Amino acid sequence: MDLNLTDATWRKSTRSGNNGGDCVEVADNLPGVVGVRDSKDPTGPALAFRPSAWKAFVTQVRA
């Protein structure tokens, strides 16, 4: 899996609201990888998932 997230476009959920920054950001604009990071620490570590694994996770969370 390509772990280069240099060109990632990060976004927060529109449902994040004003909760003091306790959010994650997701970057799904890169081929073959979905990045996830802590919005309070944008220069810190990020997790990388295969798109199929991320889709399965989101599907289960929504259920």
ZAFI-24944 format. One record per atom (N, C-alpha, C): residue number from 1; residue in one letter; atom name; x, y, z. Coordinates in nm, 2 decimals. Layout:
# ZAFI-24944
<seq=NUM; type=A; atom=CA; x=X; y=Y; z=Z>
...
This chain:
# ZAFI-24944
<seq=1; type=M; atom=N; x=0.08; y=-0.12; z=0.00>
<seq=1; type=M; atom=CA; x=0.00; y=0.00; z=0.00>
<seq=1; type=M; atom=C; x=0.09; y=0.12; z=0.00>
<seq=2; type=D; atom=N; x=0.05; y=0.22; z=-0.08>
<seq=2; type=D; atom=CA; x=0.13; y=0.35; z=-0.09>
<seq=2; type=D; atom=C; x=0.09; y=0.43; z=0.03>
<seq=3; type=L; atom=N; x=0.19; y=0.46; z=0.11>
<seq=3; type=L; atom=CA; x=0.17; y=0.54; z=0.24>
<seq=3; type=L; atom=C; x=0.21; y=0.69; z=0.22>
<seq=4; type=N; atom=N; x=0.23; y=0.73; z=0.10>
<seq=4; type=N; atom=CA; x=0.27; y=0.87; z=0.07>
<seq=4; type=N; atom=C; x=0.14; y=0.95; z=0.07>
<seq=5; type=L; atom=N; x=0.12; y=1.03; z=0.18>
<seq=5; type=L; atom=CA; x=0.00; y=1.11; z=0.19>
<seq=5; type=L; atom=C; x=0.03; y=1.26; z=0.17>
<seq=6; type=T; atom=N; x=0.14; y=1.29; z=0.10>
<seq=6; type=T; atom=CA; x=0.18; y=1.43; z=0.07>
<seq=6; type=T; atom=C; x=0.07; y=1.51; z=0.00>
<seq=7; type=D; atom=N; x=0.01; y=1.45; z=-0.10>
<seq=7; type=D; atom=CA; x=-0.09; y=1.51; z=-0.18>
<seq=7; type=D; atom=C; x=-0.23; y=1.49; z=-0.13>
<seq=8; type=A; atom=N; x=-0.25; y=1.45; z=-0.01>
<seq=8; type=A; atom=CA; x=-0.38; y=1.42; z=0.04>
<seq=8; type=A; atom=C; x=-0.46; y=1.55; z=0.06>
<seq=9; type=T; atom=N; x=-0.59; y=1.55; z=0.03>
<seq=9; type=T; atom=CA; x=-0.68; y=1.65; z=0.06>
<seq=9; type=T; atom=C; x=-0.76; y=1.61; z=0.18>
<seq=10; type=W; atom=N; x=-0.74; y=1.67; z=0.29>
<seq=10; type=W; atom=CA; x=-0.80; y=1.63; z=0.42>
<seq=10; type=W; atom=C; x=-0.93; y=1.71; z=0.44>
<seq=11; type=R; atom=N; x=-1.03; y=1.63; z=0.49>
<seq=11; type=R; atom=CA; x=-1.16; y=1.69; z=0.52>
<seq=11; type=R; atom=C; x=-1.22; y=1.64; z=0.65>
<seq=12; type=K; atom=N; x=-1.30; y=1.72; z=0.72>
<seq=12; type=K; atom=CA; x=-1.37; y=1.67; z=0.84>
<seq=12; type=K; atom=C; x=-1.51; y=1.65; z=0.80>
<seq=13; type=S; atom=N; x=-1.58; y=1.57; z=0.88>
<seq=13; type=S; atom=CA; x=-1.72; y=1.55; z=0.86>
<seq=13; type=S; atom=C; x=-1.80; y=1.68; z=0.87>
<seq=14; type=T; atom=N; x=-1.90; y=1.70; z=0.79>
<seq=14; type=T; atom=CA; x=-1.99; y=1.82; z=0.81>
<seq=14; type=T; atom=C; x=-2.06; y=1.81; z=0.94>
<seq=15; type=R; atom=N; x=-2.07; y=1.69; z=1.00>
<seq=15; type=R; atom=CA; x=-2.14; y=1.67; z=1.13>
<seq=15; type=R; atom=C; x=-2.05; y=1.70; z=1.25>
<seq=16; type=S; atom=N; x=-1.92; y=1.74; z=1.22>
<seq=16; type=S; atom=CA; x=-1.83; y=1.76; z=1.33>
<seq=16; type=S; atom=C; x=-1.88; y=1.87; z=1.43>
<seq=17; type=G; atom=N; x=-1.93; y=1.97; z=1.37>
<seq=17; type=G; atom=CA; x=-1.98; y=2.09; z=1.45>
<seq=17; type=G; atom=C; x=-1.87; y=2.16; z=1.52>
<seq=18; type=N; atom=N; x=-1.91; y=2.22; z=1.63>
<seq=18; type=N; atom=CA; x=-1.81; y=2.30; z=1.71>
<seq=18; type=N; atom=C; x=-1.79; y=2.22; z=1.84>
<seq=19; type=N; atom=N; x=-1.72; y=2.11; z=1.84>
<seq=19; type=N; atom=CA; x=-1.70; y=2.03; z=1.95>
<seq=19; type=N; atom=C; x=-1.56; y=2.04; z=2.01>
<seq=20; type=G; atom=N; x=-1.49; y=2.15; z=1.99>
<seq=20; type=G; atom=CA; x=-1.36; y=2.16; z=2.05>
<seq=20; type=G; atom=C; x=-1.25; y=2.10; z=1.97>
<seq=21; type=G; atom=N; x=-1.28; y=2.05; z=1.85>
<seq=21; type=G; atom=CA; x=-1.17; y=1.99; z=1.77>
<seq=21; type=G; atom=C; x=-1.15; y=1.85; z=1.79>
<seq=22; type=D; atom=N; x=-1.24; y=1.78; z=1.86>
<seq=22; type=D; atom=CA; x=-1.22; y=1.63; z=1.88>
<seq=22; type=D; atom=C; x=-1.28; y=1.56; z=1.75>
<seq=23; type=C; atom=N; x=-1.20; y=1.57; z=1.65>
<seq=23; type=C; atom=CA; x=-1.25; y=1.51; z=1.52>
<seq=23; type=C; atom=C; x=-1.13; y=1.43; z=1.45>
<seq=24; type=V; atom=N; x=-1.17; y=1.35; z=1.36>
<seq=24; type=V; atom=CA; x=-1.07; y=1.30; z=1.27>
<seq=24; type=V; atom=C; x=-1.09; y=1.36; z=1.13>
<seq=25; type=E; atom=N; x=-0.99; y=1.36; z=1.05>
<seq=25; type=E; atom=CA; x=-0.99; y=1.41; z=0.91>
<seq=25; type=E; atom=C; x=-0.97; y=1.29; z=0.83>
<seq=26; type=V; atom=N; x=-1.03; y=1.29; z=0.71>
<seq=26; type=V; atom=CA; x=-1.01; y=1.18; z=0.61>
<seq=26; type=V; atom=C; x=-0.97; y=1.23; z=0.48>
<seq=27; type=A; atom=N; x=-0.88; y=1.16; z=0.42>
<seq=27; type=A; atom=CA; x=-0.83; y=1.20; z=0.28>
<seq=27; type=A; atom=C; x=-0.86; y=1.08; z=0.19>
<seq=28; type=D; atom=N; x=-0.95; y=1.09; z=0.10>
<seq=28; type=D; atom=CA; x=-0.99; y=0.98; z=0.01>
<seq=28; type=D; atom=C; x=-0.97; y=1.02; z=-0.13>
<seq=29; type=N; atom=N; x=-0.88; y=1.11; z=-0.16>
<seq=29; type=N; atom=CA; x=-0.85; y=1.16; z=-0.30>
<seq=29; type=N; atom=C; x=-0.74; y=1.09; z=-0.36>
<seq=30; type=L; atom=N; x=-0.67; y=1.00; z=-0.29>
<seq=30; type=L; atom=CA; x=-0.55; y=0.93; z=-0.35>
<seq=30; type=L; atom=C; x=-0.59; y=0.79; z=-0.39>
<seq=31; type=P; atom=N; x=-0.53; y=0.75; z=-0.50>
<seq=31; type=P; atom=CA; x=-0.56; y=0.61; z=-0.55>
<seq=31; type=P; atom=C; x=-0.51; y=0.50; z=-0.46>
<seq=32; type=G; atom=N; x=-0.59; y=0.41; z=-0.42>
<seq=32; type=G; atom=CA; x=-0.55; y=0.29; z=-0.34>
<seq=32; type=G; atom=C; x=-0.53; y=0.31; z=-0.19>
<seq=33; type=V; atom=N; x=-0.56; y=0.43; z=-0.14>
<seq=33; type=V; atom=CA; x=-0.53; y=0.45; z=0.00>
<seq=33; type=V; atom=C; x=-0.63; y=0.56; z=0.06>
<seq=34; type=V; atom=N; x=-0.68; y=0.54; z=0.18>
<seq=34; type=V; atom=CA; x=-0.76; y=0.64; z=0.25>
<seq=34; type=V; atom=C; x=-0.68; y=0.67; z=0.38>
<seq=35; type=G; atom=N; x=-0.65; y=0.80; z=0.39>
<seq=35; type=G; atom=CA; x=-0.58; y=0.84; z=0.51>
<seq=35; type=G; atom=C; x=-0.67; y=0.89; z=0.62>
<seq=36; type=V; atom=N; x=-0.64; y=0.87; z=0.74>
<seq=36; type=V; atom=CA; x=-0.71; y=0.92; z=0.86>
<seq=36; type=V; atom=C; x=-0.62; y=0.98; z=0.96>
<seq=37; type=R; atom=N; x=-0.65; y=1.10; z=1.01>
<seq=37; type=R; atom=CA; x=-0.56; y=1.16; z=1.11>
<seq=37; type=R; atom=C; x=-0.64; y=1.24; z=1.21>
<seq=38; type=D; atom=N; x=-0.58; y=1.27; z=1.32>
<seq=38; type=D; atom=CA; x=-0.64; y=1.35; z=1.43>
<seq=38; type=D; atom=C; x=-0.64; y=1.50; z=1.38>
<seq=39; type=S; atom=N; x=-0.76; y=1.56; z=1.38>
<seq=39; type=S; atom=CA; x=-0.76; y=1.70; z=1.34>
<seq=39; type=S; atom=C; x=-0.69; y=1.80; z=1.43>
<seq=40; type=K; atom=N; x=-0.67; y=1.76; z=1.55>
<seq=40; type=K; atom=CA; x=-0.59; y=1.85; z=1.64>
<seq=40; type=K; atom=C; x=-0.44; y=1.84; z=1.62>
<seq=41; type=D; atom=N; x=-0.39; y=1.74; z=1.55>
<seq=41; type=D; atom=CA; x=-0.25; y=1.72; z=1.52>
<seq=41; type=D; atom=C; x=-0.23; y=1.69; z=1.37>
<seq=42; type=P; atom=N; x=-0.25; y=1.79; z=1.29>
<seq=42; type=P; atom=CA; x=-0.24; y=1.76; z=1.14>
<seq=42; type=P; atom=C; x=-0.10; y=1.73; z=1.09>
<seq=43; type=T; atom=N; x=0.00; y=1.76; z=1.17>
<seq=43; type=T; atom=CA; x=0.14; y=1.72; z=1.13>
<seq=43; type=T; atom=C; x=0.18; y=1.59; z=1.19>
<seq=44; type=G; atom=N; x=0.09; y=1.53; z=1.28>
<seq=44; type=G; atom=CA; x=0.13; y=1.41; z=1.35>
<seq=44; type=G; atom=C; x=0.10; y=1.29; z=1.26>
<seq=45; type=P; atom=N; x=0.10; y=1.17; z=1.32>
<seq=45; type=P; atom=CA; x=0.09; y=1.05; z=1.24>
<seq=45; type=P; atom=C; x=-0.05; y=1.03; z=1.18>
<seq=46; type=A; atom=N; x=-0.06; y=0.96; z=1.08>
<seq=46; type=A; atom=CA; x=-0.18; y=0.93; z=1.01>
<seq=46; type=A; atom=C; x=-0.19; y=0.78; z=0.99>
<seq=47; type=L; atom=N; x=-0.31; y=0.73; z=0.99>
<seq=47; type=L; atom=CA; x=-0.34; y=0.59; z=0.95>
<seq=47; type=L; atom=C; x=-0.37; y=0.58; z=0.81>
<seq=48; type=A; atom=N; x=-0.34; y=0.47; z=0.75>
<seq=48; type=A; atom=CA; x=-0.37; y=0.44; z=0.61>
<seq=48; type=A; atom=C; x=-0.45; y=0.31; z=0.59>
<seq=49; type=F; atom=N; x=-0.56; y=0.32; z=0.52>
<seq=49; type=F; atom=CA; x=-0.64; y=0.20; z=0.49>
<seq=49; type=F; atom=C; x=-0.66; y=0.18; z=0.35>
<seq=50; type=R; atom=N; x=-0.68; y=0.05; z=0.31>
<seq=50; type=R; atom=CA; x=-0.72; y=0.02; z=0.17>
<seq=50; type=R; atom=C; x=-0.87; y=0.08; z=0.16>
<seq=51; type=P; atom=N; x=-0.90; y=0.13; z=0.05>
<seq=51; type=P; atom=CA; x=-1.04; y=0.18; z=0.03>
<seq=51; type=P; atom=C; x=-1.15; y=0.08; z=0.07>
<seq=52; type=S; atom=N; x=-1.13; y=-0.05; z=0.04>
<seq=52; type=S; atom=CA; x=-1.23; y=-0.15; z=0.07>
<seq=52; type=S; atom=C; x=-1.24; y=-0.16; z=0.22>
<seq=53; type=A; atom=N; x=-1.13; y=-0.16; z=0.29>
<seq=53; type=A; atom=CA; x=-1.14; y=-0.17; z=0.44>
<seq=53; type=A; atom=C; x=-1.21; y=-0.05; z=0.50>
<seq=54; type=W; atom=N; x=-1.18; y=0.07; z=0.45>
<seq=54; type=W; atom=CA; x=-1.24; y=0.19; z=0.50>
<seq=54; type=W; atom=C; x=-1.39; y=0.19; z=0.47>
<seq=55; type=K; atom=N; x=-1.43; y=0.15; z=0.35>
<seq=55; type=K; atom=CA; x=-1.57; y=0.14; z=0.32>
<seq=55; type=K; atom=C; x=-1.64; y=0.04; z=0.41>
<seq=56; type=A; atom=N; x=-1.58; y=-0.07; z=0.44>
<seq=56; type=A; atom=CA; x=-1.64; y=-0.17; z=0.53>
<seq=56; type=A; atom=C; x=-1.65; y=-0.11; z=0.67>
<seq=57; type=F; atom=N; x=-1.56; y=-0.04; z=0.72>
<seq=57; type=F; atom=CA; x=-1.56; y=0.03; z=0.85>
<seq=57; type=F; atom=C; x=-1.67; y=0.13; z=0.86>
<seq=58; type=V; atom=N; x=-1.68; y=0.21; z=0.76>
<seq=58; type=V; atom=CA; x=-1.79; y=0.32; z=0.76>
<seq=58; type=V; atom=C; x=-1.93; y=0.25; z=0.75>
<seq=59; type=T; atom=N; x=-1.94; y=0.15; z=0.67>
<seq=59; type=T; atom=CA; x=-2.07; y=0.08; z=0.66>
<seq=59; type=T; atom=C; x=-2.11; y=0.02; z=0.80>
<seq=60; type=Q; atom=N; x=-2.01; y=-0.04; z=0.87>
<seq=60; type=Q; atom=CA; x=-2.05; y=-0.09; z=1.00>
<seq=60; type=Q; atom=C; x=-2.08; y=0.02; z=1.11>
<seq=61; type=V; atom=N; x=-2.01; y=0.13; z=1.10>
<seq=61; type=V; atom=CA; x=-2.04; y=0.24; z=1.19>
<seq=61; type=V; atom=C; x=-2.18; y=0.29; z=1.17>
<seq=62; type=R; atom=N; x=-2.21; y=0.31; z=1.04>
<seq=62; type=R; atom=CA; x=-2.35; y=0.36; z=1.01>
<seq=62; type=R; atom=C; x=-2.46; y=0.26; z=1.05>
<seq=63; type=A; atom=N; x=-2.43; y=0.13; z=1.05>
<seq=63; type=A; atom=CA; x=-2.53; y=0.03; z=1.09>
<seq=63; type=A; atom=C; x=-2.55; y=0.04; z=1.24>
